[in-house]
């Protein structure tokens, strides 16, 4: 089932992005040829999801060096630096964006400063610079894909044949470079020929479940139904629900998890019904420096995310919303973490630290 | 704070309805002069909420007899009967609609059959028939209002000064003839000069919280914020939430409750946080013939309620929704019932039966 759709794809002389603003009603790919185009696409949310944005920016830098491949090495490097600044400013709050640009630039600048003392053949040509930048971008892309595939294979062993699964938010190829995390586990179970059915939390307020996860499951031909977030507990009571699986934004050292609003509510319903609640967490999201969930600041976002839908106001003029974008799910609501290095069970303080020590 | 707005109001020669289709963005009243107009208004959901529809239909019958007040008694009665059939067909599933029409017609028909043997002055004139129908309609309206006011006064004693309250769906004047049930309790607490703050579950999929409850709280000048349904548990964890209060569609003999989807999910979060969870239930909703919640059939409604918003599709074409309209909250998640005869605590099997025996 791989390769049906891709949030981003390097095409040799351009970067192809799936325009996520048009989903789910239209599937439109956009070919970008300059770092300026890429910065605009990131800013306008053609692509979203932190890992996807990081890799997109890295390829934006590869477009810069491709554009200057017939110039001198120093002209190309100057343009690369200006492009890096432009891309970094596209969405200043996305951590992966900065991280990916730094990955490229630090390796290039190390070579550059080395080369002034002892220039070698590769760094003397602009084409060599392009080859180097492209290779780093490919590594960033590949590393994200490999992490997700490994995580998903570990996770799918937790999915029984015939399982009905509740999933929250969007954690698929669209949010990552490829394959996804929690949705990757679901995809791997389907690829292992398990007959699964997914109940997709629509995930208010931004409806990532209804808009994006449902679209991804359609592409993958995995049977599913969209539910309102408030229906999960009722369906747990009435139907055989085998497990819930979600992604995460950050895991604290004690196993508390920050994730999309509604995750904690879902975990409480799962706990009340004795249903396993799994969190798909690449090791990069485990933050041992954060002792527990209460140390994680929760972002509150614009009222309009709640009060306006499809450009039309739902609520009375003057009404206000309280709109936390994330919540904290305490460790005792989580059955296990699924990482690329295996499944991690309690006690989390010990076992999350252990898995982090095994990170390559 | 009474009398700021009314879902329906008899104006002597017309029935004034607040057009709920236009809420919350526009406050428009419609004056209806014929039973046909009233049937259309019910069918097109100018008015919704079972008690409100019942009283509206009764006044629709009063419009029929008013229209024929200068004709003969038998001509007016014939028109009344045709109007009753028309109104009853407007929304055939609404129980209160049928009930209210039967209240009017059975009393009129009893008089009619009596009168053929022994006609008296009142039944001989069409004007007398109108007076009788109008008086029954007024009684239906008044009885609903009195029940809600009594219930709300009992309930407000449960609301601490300075309370933050989570409310689900719409249970105010708009859903009833006047004052409301769960929202009536909140209103009574505000009228008792308690400084309360309401967190309004938006209540997907139909958004009765965002569209109607927020509008009612604005009219009543009660401070509130709209939240997505999935945020309630997070806010219980982070803020001091003092209680949840909801309405109900039916209460089983053992205290299990059928109410708007999301109610059970909310009750689980309240239970996990030790927060009181109250159900406002006029005695008419207590159904001792239903032994427990599993005996209540849950209505599943159209996918489009979930997949379409403001006329625009949210989800991919071809995607399906699973859309239960109600859920069952088990008795052990409910701290107490608020009825017009007082607050009912566990054990519910004994105490709900006892309160029903006290019904006048």
Interface residues (C-beta under 8 A of the other chain):
Chain A: X23 X24 X25 X199 X201 X202 X203 X204 X205 X207 X210 X211 X214 X215 X218 X224 X225 X226 X227 X228 X229 X230 X231 X232 X233 X234 X235 X237 X238 X261 X262 X264 X265 X266 X268 X269 X271 X272 X298 X306 X307 X309 X310 X311 X312 X313 X314 X315 X316 X317 X318 X319 X320 X321 X322 X323 X324 X327 X328
Chain B: X23 X24 X25 X199 X201 X202 X203 X204 X205 X207 X210 X211 X214 X215 X218 X224 X225 X226 X227 X228 X229 X230 X231 X232 X233 X234 X235 X237 X238 X261 X262 X264 X265 X266 X268 X269 X271 X272 X298 X306 X307 X309 X310 X311 X312 X313 X314 X315 X316 X317 X318 X319 X320 X321 X322 X323 X324 X327 X328
